């Protein structure tokens, strides 16, 4: 009987370990051009932390590819 309980507990824990928690995140990007800064936010809805972080990094990369000013983004 003990082994059945342990197997059941292990199954529940394994399921939780492989389930990603998705929630809403906000990416904040600050762009500085000639000493003047502006900030913009992007709502990243229903994403894992890893996916939201990747999306925020893409915003930064895309903004910096224009060659005008410097942009820094973070969650």
Buried (B, 14 or more C-beta within 10 A) or exposed (E): EEEEEEEEEEEEEEEEEEEEEEEEBEBBBBBEEEEEEEEEEBEBEEBEBEBBBEBBBEBBEEBBEEEEBEBEBEE
